[in-house]
Amino acid sequence: MISKDAIKRGYNRGNYVVGAHTPPSWATSVSSSNGNQGLQTAPVHVNKETIEQLKQIADRVMTSEQDVINFTRDWWARTMISETEGQPATPMAVIVCCVSTVEQVQAVMRIAHEKSLPVTVSAGRSNVTGAALPLRGGIVLDVCELNKLVSFDKTSQIVDVEAGMFGDVFEEIIQKEYGMTMGHWPSSFGISTVGGWVACRGAGQLSTRYGKIEDMVYGMDIVLADGQLITVGGYSRAATGPDLQQLFIGSEGTLGIIVRIRFKLHRLPDYGRAIAWGFDSFAEGLEACRQIMQQGTTPAVLRLYDNLESGVQFDLPNTNVLLIADEGAKEVVDAFLTIAERVCQQTGQPLDHAFIFERWLDTRYLTGKSAEGFKRTPGLVADTLEMIGCWRDLSTIYDEVVAAINAVPGTLAGSAHQSHAYVDGACLYFSLRGDVEVTQRAAWYRAAWDAANQVIIKHKATLSHHHGVGLLRSPYMERSLSSAFPIMQSLKAALDPKQILNPGKLGFSTELPND
């Protein structure tokens, strides 16, 4: 019972702030008094008159330097690099508005639209791509207090919840009060919000059974750039033109502000099992995963680790570990694992599944594992890169991306595991680590990402499976989407003609009409 276990064990072994923003473990006291703009581009300042207007609307308006730094800091490696050099990613050219109602969100957006002020929505700030950094300054709209569970339709198994509720609080409520789970278990579930999950098109540890977040949304309420409130979705399936709901899922606050979501839930399972197998090569393990998926099974967990990560995770550096686990009705779980074992027997060797499964459960939801290295080793840079491609290309992509990362001077290691699988393809989740001179960290970081994404774009694979785009992947979006990218730009212009919603993300321009 993986879902029950996650709540029972608790997030990060209890070492975090429940129901509110958790500062990263590497966070330091920094100052922007040197006048450096950090990662910002020509930041827009909010004048005193507008600040007074916003104070009449919002629960709180914060303007002090330390508040701004604390309420914009995220978990992106580039932010870590900036702060550990003594410079915040987003200095003083920002004010923070904290709101707790949809009406407040609308009122703030009306003022911002009238005055052409940039607005960046913020909540858990657990993102690892810089998606919530206010690149052009202006207003940071903090929605953490927009956090009510509105209603639950027991017959249809649909819950209505506001976007600022944190994931651990949400899941504990639906498990204990309704006997339900959403099955969405990102490794950040205790420090991220339900709205953030939708905004970045996230995925959880059990996505092979329950789907990604876009499979779980039934309907949404969204505030547009001019303050208008719209509702999208609200059906199981439809033939009423394109699905407008999917337009906003993954839009990272660039097309509208998600304020309420209706989610489809699942009955909380009472049965679960796990098996584990080892393979001589990562390619053989990938082939086993493909066969398992294409024979119609969808176990909650289907994770293949290369030998480097098998050594780190399970002390088994001489094999490529495949963990398969499932939860649900006993008949279904047992049938799926029987098929999976039949596939694995062809080229794999059985492993101690109890040890591997327990080790996996014990480390799933630990915050800041790679970030700790930023404090221990001054020149260390650590990050992860997840992408998705078709089965035909995955083995080659794995080989070429690892080789490309390792070829960047200063790289310690490039490795990967297959984390989320489908009938037609799977997500490869790469880890990249470098150790360089402190002043060269940002350059190594961009060089490693450039090298990896050159391979991904060459194979026409997808840049991201679930972390999103933010600032990190923006430079690659036009090449990745090719002739379709102008359609994205047209959508942005239509929904946000003043370009005030989260400028510079998803590959969109940082320019505002008044520039």
N, C-alpha and C positions, 0 to 999 in steps of 0.2 A: 504494500500500500504506500506508494511513493508520495502521493499527495498528502496523505495523513502524516507521514513521517516528516515531511518538510515543516509543517506547522508544529509538530511535537518537538522537533529538535530546535526550532527557532532560527532566525536569520543571524548569520555571523556569530553563532554561539552567544547571542544576546548582547554583543558589543556594538550597539548602534543606537540612534535616537528613533524611538518608535513613533510613527505618525508625523514625522517632521524631517526636514533636511538634515542629513548626517554629513558633517564636514569630512573631507578626505583625511586619511591618516598623515599625509605628508604636508598638510596645510601649514603655512608659516605666516608670521606677521610681516607683511610687506607693505611698501608705500609707493605711491605713484608721484610723490612730490618732486621727483627728478624731471617731471614733465614728459616722460616717454609715454607714447600712446599704446605700448604693448602690442596686442594683435588687432587693435582697432584701426579703422580707416576713416580719417576726417570726421571724428565723432560730432554728432549734433547735440548741442546743449539745450536743456529745457529752461526757459526763462522763469523768473520769480513769479510772474503773474499766472503762468500756467501751472506752476507747482501749487500755488494757492487754490486754484480751481480743482486740481486733482485731490488736494487734501479734503475738500468738501465732499468728495465722492468715495475715495478709497478708505479702507480701515486704517491703513498706515501709509505714509509716504516717507521714505528714507533717502537721505542725501549725503550722509557722512561717508567719508572715504572707506572706513573699515566695513560699514554696513554694505556698501556697494560691492566691495571685494568679496565679502562673505556670501552675498546673495547672488553672485554671478559665477563664482568658482564652480567648475565641473570636474569630471574625472578623466578628461582627455589628457593623453601623454604630453601634448604640446603645451597645455596649461601647466602641467607639472614642471616642464622644462623652464617655462617662463617664471613661475613663482619661485622655484628653487634657485633661480639666478637673482632673486630679490626684486622681481618686477611683476606685478599682477597682469593677468591677461587682459582685463578690462578695467582701466583706471577710472578716474572721477567723472568722466563725461556721461553719466548715467544717473537716473533716479529710479528707485524701486517703489512700485505701487503694489501693496498687498490687498487683495480683494477676497470676498467670501460669498458673493452672489453673482448670478448671471447678469442681473441688471447693472451691477457695478462694472462688469467687463464691457457691456455695451456702452455705458457712459464714458469710460476711459477711451474706448475706440472712437467715439464720436469726436472727442476733443483732439485726439491724435490725428484723425483724418482731416479735421478742419485746419489744423496747424501743420500738417505734413511732418509729423514727428514719427521717427522709427519706433516700433514696438516689438519687443522680443518676449514671448511667453516663457515663463520659467516655473518649475515645480521641484521635483526631486533632484535635478541637476546631476543625475548619475550617468549622463551620456558620455560617450568616449570619442566623439567626433567634433566637439565644439559647436554642436547644433544650437545650444541655448546661450551662446556668448553674444552679447549685444555689439555686433561689429561696428555699427554706425552710432552707438550711443543711444540717446533718447530715453525711452521708458522701458524698464523691465517690469513686466506684469506678472507678479507672483500669485499663483492660483492654489497654493497649498491648502488654504482654508476653504476652498470650494470643494468640500470633502464629505458630503452627505450621501448615504445610501437612501435613495428616494423610494423605491418600491421593489417588490418581487412578485412575479407572476408564477405561482407554483405549478399551474397546469402546463404552461408553455415553457417553463424553466428559463425565464428571461428576467434579468435583474437590471434595474435602472440606477445608475450611480453617477455622481459628479466627478469631473475629471481629476480633481486634486487629491483624491483618496489614495493613500499609499497601499502598495500591493499586499503587504503582510496583513495590514488591518482589514483590507477587503476580503482576502481569502479566509482569514480566521472567522469573520462574521458569517460568510456564506457556508462555511463548514459547520460551525457550531450551531447556528440558528436555523439553517435550511437543509443541512445534510448534503450540500452541493460542493462542487469544485469547478473552477473554470479550466483547470488543467494548464494554466499558463504560468510557467515557472522560470522566468529569466534568472540568471545568477545574481541580478540586482533587485530581486523582488521586494526586499525590505527597504530599499533606499530609492525606489522608483514609484511613480504614480500610474494609475490606470490610463490617464490621458496621455502620459509620456509613452506608454506602450503602443498606443494607437498612433501617436504622432510620428514615431520613428519606424512603424511597421515591424514591431519586434517579434521575437520568437522565444519560446521557453524550452526547458530541458526535455519536455515530454511532447514535443510538437509532432512527432511521427504518429502518435495516436490522436491528439486533440487538435492539431493544426496550428498555424501561426495566428497572430492576432487578427489578421484580416479575415480569417475564417470564423472568428468568434464574435464579431460585431454584428448586432441585429439592426441597430439604428443609432443616430447621433444628432445632437443639437450643436450648432456651430455659429459663432459670431463672426461676421465678415468684417472686412477692413473699415467699412463705414459705420459699423455698429449694428447692422441688421442681423436679426436672429433667424436662422433657417433650420429646418429639420430634414435630414436625409435618411434613406433606408427605411426600415420598419416592415420588412417582409423576409420570408424565407428564401424565395426566389421570385423573379419577375421578368416580364418581357415588355418593359415600358421604356425602352431606349437604354442608353449607356447607364451604368451604375454610378450615380453621382457620389454615393457614399465612398466608393473606392478611390475617388479623386482626392478626398481629404485624408484618408488613411495613408500615413507615410509622408504627408506634406510638410512636416516639421515646422508648423506654425507659419508657413509662407503664404498660404492661401486662405486661412481662416483660423479661428481659435476654437478648439474643441472644448465644450463646457459640460456636456452630459452625454453619457453613452449607455446604450442598452446592450448587454452582453448575453450570449447564449451559454447556459451552464450545463454541467453534467452531474449525474448522481455520483456521490463520493464512493469510490470502490472500497471493498473490504478484503480484496484478494490481490496478491501480487507475487511474481516470481522473477528470478534472474538467472541467466546462464552466461558463461564467458568462454571465449575461445582465443587461441593464439595462432597467428599466421606468419610464415617465413618472410613475407614481403607485404608492404602496404598495398600493392596492386592486387595481391591475392585476397586481402581483406576487403578491398573495395568491390571486387567481383562477387564475394559472398554477400555483401550488403545489397548489391544490385539484384542478385537472384532472390534474396529474401523479399525485397520490396515487390519485385515483378511477379512473384508467386502469390500476391494478394494479401500478404501479412503486413500489419502496421503496428509493431510493438512500440510502446511508449518511448523506449530508449534503444537506439541502435547507434552505438558510438565506437568508432574504430580509431585507435591511437597508433601513430608511427612508433618505431622502436625508441626514438629519443624521448617522446612523451610517455611511452609505456614505462620507461626507466624512471622518469621523474614522478609519475603518478602512482605506479604500482610496483616499483622496484623490479621490473622485468625488462631490462634493456635488450634482451636477445630475441624478443618476439614483438609482434604487432597485435596488441590486445583489442579484441572486439567484445564489448559488453552489450548484452541484449537483455532488456527488462521490460516488464509489462504489468499493468494493473487493470482490473475490470472484472467481468463475469468469469468465473473459473473455467468454464468450458471454452470460452474464446481465448483467454490467456494461454491455457495449456495447448490448445490447437496451434496457435501462432508459434509458440516456442518449440513445439514438435517439428514444425516445418523448418524453422530456423536451424535447429540442431541437425536435421537431415542435410541441409545445405552446407553447414560448417564442417560436417564430417568428411566431406569430399577432399578438402585441402588443409583443414585446421587441426589443432590439437586442443583437447579440453583443458581448461584451467580451473583454479580454485575460485569458483564463482562467488562463494560467500565472502572471501577476503576482498576480492576485487569490487564487489557490489558495495560492501561496507565502506571501503576506502573512498569509493566514488561518492556515496551519500555524505560522507563526513566532510568532503571538501567542496561540494557543489555550490554552497552559498556563503563563501568566505569573501569578505570585501577587501579589496586592495592588496591582493596577493602579489601582483607584479609591482604595485606602487611602493611597497616596502623597500625595494631595491634602490629607489631614488634617494632614500635617506641613508642606506648603508654604504652605497658605492657612488661617489659623486659623479663619475662619468658614465654611469649606467643609463641606458634607455631601454624600456620594455613596452611592448604593445602587442595587440592582436589584430588580425585582419581576417575577416570572414567574407567569403564570396560563394557563388553557386554556379555550377556548370552541369552539362549533361554527362551521363555516365560514360559515353564514348570518349570524352576528353579528360576526365578527372585525373586519371593516373598520370597523364602527360603534364597536366597543369600542376599537379603536386610536385613532380620532379623539377619542372622548370622554375616554379616560384621559389622553392627551397634553394635551388641553385642560384637564382638571381639575388635573393636576400644574402646568401652566404658570400656572394662575390663583391658585395659592398664593403670597402675597407672599414674595419672596426667592428664588423659583425661577430658576435659570439656564437650565435646559433639561429637557424631557421628550422622550424618543425611544424607539424600539423596533426590535427585529427579530423575525422569526418563526423559532424555533429548532428545534422538534420537530413533525413533522407526522404526521397519521393520515388514514384514509379519511373520518372524520366531523368532524374539527376539527384544531386546531393550538395550540401554545403561543406566546404573545406574551411576549417578554422585554423589559421596559421598563427604561430607565435614568432615574434622577431625580437631579438635582443642584441644590443650593441654596447660596447664599452670604449668610449673615446674621450678625448680631452673635453672638459666641461664646456668650453666655448664652442665645441664642434657638435654638440648634441643635436641641435635643431637641424643642422645640415645633414648629419647622418640619418636622422629620422625621415626627412623628406626624400633623401636618396634611396632609402630602403623601400619606402612606399612607392616611389616612382618606378623602381625596378620591378616590384611585384605587380603593379597595375599595368605595366607594359605587357607582361605576359597575359594577364587576364583579358585585356582589351584585344590582344592579338587573337586569342581563342574565342572571341565574341561571347565570353562568359559575363556574368552579371557582377557589378562592382561590390555589391553588398547584399547579404541575405537577411540581416536583421539589425545591425547597428545603425544603419542609415548613412546619410551623406554629410550633413553639417558643413563645416569648413574643411574638414580633412579630405573628403572625396570630391569637393566642388571642382578642383582643377581638372578632373578626369571625366566629368559628366558629359560635356559636349562630344568628346571623342567616343565615349561609350554609347550614347544614344544616337549619335550620328544625325541622320536626316529627320529623326523624330524630335530632336531637342528644340527646334523652333516652335513646335506645338506646345511644349512645356512653357516656353516663354510667352506664347500667346495666352495661355490659360492664366498665367501670373498677371499679365497686363489687364485681362478682362476682370479678374476678381479683385485685384489690388492695383488700380491704375496709378496710385501715388507711390507704389513700391515701398510702403512703410512696414509691411509685415516681415520681420526677420530677414533683413537684406543680406545678401551674400551667401545664402545657404542653397542647397540643392543645385548648385551651379549657376544660380541667378546672379545678376549684376549687383554690385554694392551701390551703384549710382542711384541718387534720388532726383526727382524732377527739378529741384531747386539748385542742384550742383552746377 
